[in-house]
Amino acid sequence: MPNLQINELVERYQALPTDRQEQVLALLRDLDRTLSQGVPGTTLLKFAGSIPADELDDMSAAIEQGCEQVDRNEW
């Protein structure tokens, strides 16, 4: 990140009230945590085929059934 952007971030951060600064830090920590999680797909290949086909069919059917329903009161 160019220094100009870092300087702007610091200036804007310092101009915020303390409670907003805490919110910004919490957001940055959450973003950092989500970016650093996970494993490469090749690591997961050892699990390929470990779920029985009939269970996969049941899951697919449940997903299709659930996706066809609209809960108008959800929002």
PyMOL CGO cylinders between C-alpha atoms (Angstrom):
from pymol import cmd
from pymol.cgo import CYLINDER

trace = [
    CYLINDER, 0.00, 0.00, 0.00, 1.46, 3.38, -0.95, 0.3, 1, 1, 1, 1, 1, 1,
    CYLINDER, 1.46, 3.38, -0.95, 2.47, 5.67, 1.90, 0.3, 1, 1, 1, 1, 1, 1,
    CYLINDER, 2.47, 5.67, 1.90, -0.14, 8.21, 0.78, 0.3, 1, 1, 1, 1, 1, 1,
    CYLINDER, -0.14, 8.21, 0.78, -2.93, 5.72, 1.50, 0.3, 1, 1, 1, 1, 1, 1,
    CYLINDER, -2.93, 5.72, 1.50, -1.40, 4.74, 4.83, 0.3, 1, 1, 1, 1, 1, 1,
    CYLINDER, -1.40, 4.74, 4.83, -1.12, 8.39, 5.81, 0.3, 1, 1, 1, 1, 1, 1,
    CYLINDER, -1.12, 8.39, 5.81, -4.76, 9.00, 4.88, 0.3, 1, 1, 1, 1, 1, 1,
    CYLINDER, -4.76, 9.00, 4.88, -5.85, 5.96, 6.89, 0.3, 1, 1, 1, 1, 1, 1,
    CYLINDER, -5.85, 5.96, 6.89, -3.92, 7.13, 9.93, 0.3, 1, 1, 1, 1, 1, 1,
    CYLINDER, -3.92, 7.13, 9.93, -5.28, 10.67, 9.66, 0.3, 1, 1, 1, 1, 1, 1,
    CYLINDER, -5.28, 10.67, 9.66, -8.86, 9.50, 9.29, 0.3, 1, 1, 1, 1, 1, 1,
    CYLINDER, -8.86, 9.50, 9.29, -8.45, 7.00, 12.13, 0.3, 1, 1, 1, 1, 1, 1,
    CYLINDER, -8.45, 7.00, 12.13, -7.01, 9.62, 14.47, 0.3, 1, 1, 1, 1, 1, 1,
    CYLINDER, -7.01, 9.62, 14.47, -9.89, 11.98, 13.68, 0.3, 1, 1, 1, 1, 1, 1,
    CYLINDER, -9.89, 11.98, 13.68, -12.45, 9.42, 14.84, 0.3, 1, 1, 1, 1, 1, 1,
    CYLINDER, -12.45, 9.42, 14.84, -13.86, 9.35, 18.36, 0.3, 1, 1, 1, 1, 1, 1,
    CYLINDER, -13.86, 9.35, 18.36, -12.48, 6.57, 20.57, 0.3, 1, 1, 1, 1, 1, 1,
    CYLINDER, -12.48, 6.57, 20.57, -15.54, 4.34, 20.23, 0.3, 1, 1, 1, 1, 1, 1,
    CYLINDER, -15.54, 4.34, 20.23, -15.29, 4.51, 16.43, 0.3, 1, 1, 1, 1, 1, 1,
    CYLINDER, -15.29, 4.51, 16.43, -11.57, 3.75, 16.57, 0.3, 1, 1, 1, 1, 1, 1,
    CYLINDER, -11.57, 3.75, 16.57, -12.40, 0.62, 18.55, 0.3, 1, 1, 1, 1, 1, 1,
    CYLINDER, -12.40, 0.62, 18.55, -14.94, -0.37, 15.89, 0.3, 1, 1, 1, 1, 1, 1,
    CYLINDER, -14.94, -0.37, 15.89, -12.35, 0.11, 13.15, 0.3, 1, 1, 1, 1, 1, 1,
    CYLINDER, -12.35, 0.11, 13.15, -9.83, -2.03, 15.02, 0.3, 1, 1, 1, 1, 1, 1,
    CYLINDER, -9.83, -2.03, 15.02, -12.42, -4.75, 15.61, 0.3, 1, 1, 1, 1, 1, 1,
    CYLINDER, -12.42, -4.75, 15.61, -13.30, -4.75, 11.91, 0.3, 1, 1, 1, 1, 1, 1,
    CYLINDER, -13.30, -4.75, 11.91, -9.64, -4.98, 10.89, 0.3, 1, 1, 1, 1, 1, 1,
    CYLINDER, -9.64, -4.98, 10.89, -9.08, -7.86, 13.30, 0.3, 1, 1, 1, 1, 1, 1,
    CYLINDER, -9.08, -7.86, 13.30, -12.12, -9.68, 11.92, 0.3, 1, 1, 1, 1, 1, 1,
    CYLINDER, -12.12, -9.68, 11.92, -10.93, -9.14, 8.35, 0.3, 1, 1, 1, 1, 1, 1,
    CYLINDER, -10.93, -9.14, 8.35, -7.47, -10.39, 9.23, 0.3, 1, 1, 1, 1, 1, 1,
    CYLINDER, -7.47, -10.39, 9.23, -8.90, -13.46, 10.94, 0.3, 1, 1, 1, 1, 1, 1,
    CYLINDER, -8.90, -13.46, 10.94, -11.08, -14.38, 7.95, 0.3, 1, 1, 1, 1, 1, 1,
    CYLINDER, -11.08, -14.38, 7.95, -8.24, -13.91, 5.48, 0.3, 1, 1, 1, 1, 1, 1,
    CYLINDER, -8.24, -13.91, 5.48, -5.85, -16.14, 7.39, 0.3, 1, 1, 1, 1, 1, 1,
    CYLINDER, -5.85, -16.14, 7.39, -8.23, -19.10, 7.75, 0.3, 1, 1, 1, 1, 1, 1,
    CYLINDER, -8.23, -19.10, 7.75, -8.60, -22.03, 5.45, 0.3, 1, 1, 1, 1, 1, 1,
    CYLINDER, -8.60, -22.03, 5.45, -6.53, -24.73, 3.84, 0.3, 1, 1, 1, 1, 1, 1,
    CYLINDER, -6.53, -24.73, 3.84, -5.51, -25.36, 0.25, 0.3, 1, 1, 1, 1, 1, 1,
    CYLINDER, -5.51, -25.36, 0.25, -7.97, -27.41, -1.77, 0.3, 1, 1, 1, 1, 1, 1,
    CYLINDER, -7.97, -27.41, -1.77, -5.35, -30.08, -2.38, 0.3, 1, 1, 1, 1, 1, 1,
    CYLINDER, -5.35, -30.08, -2.38, -5.34, -30.79, 1.36, 0.3, 1, 1, 1, 1, 1, 1,
    CYLINDER, -5.34, -30.79, 1.36, -9.06, -31.54, 1.22, 0.3, 1, 1, 1, 1, 1, 1,
    CYLINDER, -9.06, -31.54, 1.22, -8.75, -34.02, -1.65, 0.3, 1, 1, 1, 1, 1, 1,
    CYLINDER, -8.75, -34.02, -1.65, -8.14, -36.85, 0.81, 0.3, 1, 1, 1, 1, 1, 1,
    CYLINDER, -8.14, -36.85, 0.81, -11.79, -36.48, 1.86, 0.3, 1, 1, 1, 1, 1, 1,
    CYLINDER, -11.79, -36.48, 1.86, -13.12, -36.87, -1.68, 0.3, 1, 1, 1, 1, 1, 1,
    CYLINDER, -13.12, -36.87, -1.68, -15.52, -39.80, -1.86, 0.3, 1, 1, 1, 1, 1, 1,
    CYLINDER, -15.52, -39.80, -1.86, -15.84, -40.13, 1.91, 0.3, 1, 1, 1, 1, 1, 1,
    CYLINDER, -15.84, -40.13, 1.91, -19.55, -39.20, 1.96, 0.3, 1, 1, 1, 1, 1, 1,
    CYLINDER, -19.55, -39.20, 1.96, -21.79, -42.01, 0.72, 0.3, 1, 1, 1, 1, 1, 1,
    CYLINDER, -21.79, -42.01, 0.72, -23.63, -41.27, -2.53, 0.3, 1, 1, 1, 1, 1, 1,
    CYLINDER, -23.63, -41.27, -2.53, -27.08, -41.74, -0.95, 0.3, 1, 1, 1, 1, 1, 1,
    CYLINDER, -27.08, -41.74, -0.95, -26.27, -39.10, 1.68, 0.3, 1, 1, 1, 1, 1, 1,
    CYLINDER, -26.27, -39.10, 1.68, -25.12, -36.71, -1.04, 0.3, 1, 1, 1, 1, 1, 1,
    CYLINDER, -25.12, -36.71, -1.04, -28.42, -37.28, -2.84, 0.3, 1, 1, 1, 1, 1, 1,
    CYLINDER, -28.42, -37.28, -2.84, -30.30, -36.49, 0.39, 0.3, 1, 1, 1, 1, 1, 1,
    CYLINDER, -30.30, -36.49, 0.39, -28.28, -33.29, 0.84, 0.3, 1, 1, 1, 1, 1, 1,
    CYLINDER, -28.28, -33.29, 0.84, -28.90, -32.21, -2.74, 0.3, 1, 1, 1, 1, 1, 1,
    CYLINDER, -28.90, -32.21, -2.74, -32.64, -32.83, -2.37, 0.3, 1, 1, 1, 1, 1, 1,
    CYLINDER, -32.64, -32.83, -2.37, -32.76, -30.85, 0.89, 0.3, 1, 1, 1, 1, 1, 1,
    CYLINDER, -32.76, -30.85, 0.89, -30.90, -27.94, -0.71, 0.3, 1, 1, 1, 1, 1, 1,
    CYLINDER, -30.90, -27.94, -0.71, -33.19, -27.90, -3.73, 0.3, 1, 1, 1, 1, 1, 1,
    CYLINDER, -33.19, -27.90, -3.73, -36.28, -28.06, -1.53, 0.3, 1, 1, 1, 1, 1, 1,
    CYLINDER, -36.28, -28.06, -1.53, -35.01, -25.31, 0.77, 0.3, 1, 1, 1, 1, 1, 1,
    CYLINDER, -35.01, -25.31, 0.77, -34.01, -23.05, -2.11, 0.3, 1, 1, 1, 1, 1, 1,
    CYLINDER, -34.01, -23.05, -2.11, -37.45, -23.24, -3.66, 0.3, 1, 1, 1, 1, 1, 1,
    CYLINDER, -37.45, -23.24, -3.66, -39.11, -21.75, -0.57, 0.3, 1, 1, 1, 1, 1, 1,
    CYLINDER, -39.11, -21.75, -0.57, -39.37, -18.03, 0.03, 0.3, 1, 1, 1, 1, 1, 1,
    CYLINDER, -39.37, -18.03, 0.03, -40.01, -16.69, 3.51, 0.3, 1, 1, 1, 1, 1, 1,
    CYLINDER, -40.01, -16.69, 3.51, -41.56, -13.28, 2.82, 0.3, 1, 1, 1, 1, 1, 1,
    CYLINDER, -41.56, -13.28, 2.82, -41.38, -12.37, 6.52, 0.3, 1, 1, 1, 1, 1, 1,
    CYLINDER, -41.38, -12.37, 6.52, -37.65, -13.04, 6.73, 0.3, 1, 1, 1, 1, 1, 1,
    CYLINDER, -37.65, -13.04, 6.73, -36.76, -9.43, 6.03, 0.3, 1, 1, 1, 1, 1, 1,
]
cmd.load_cgo(trace, "trace")
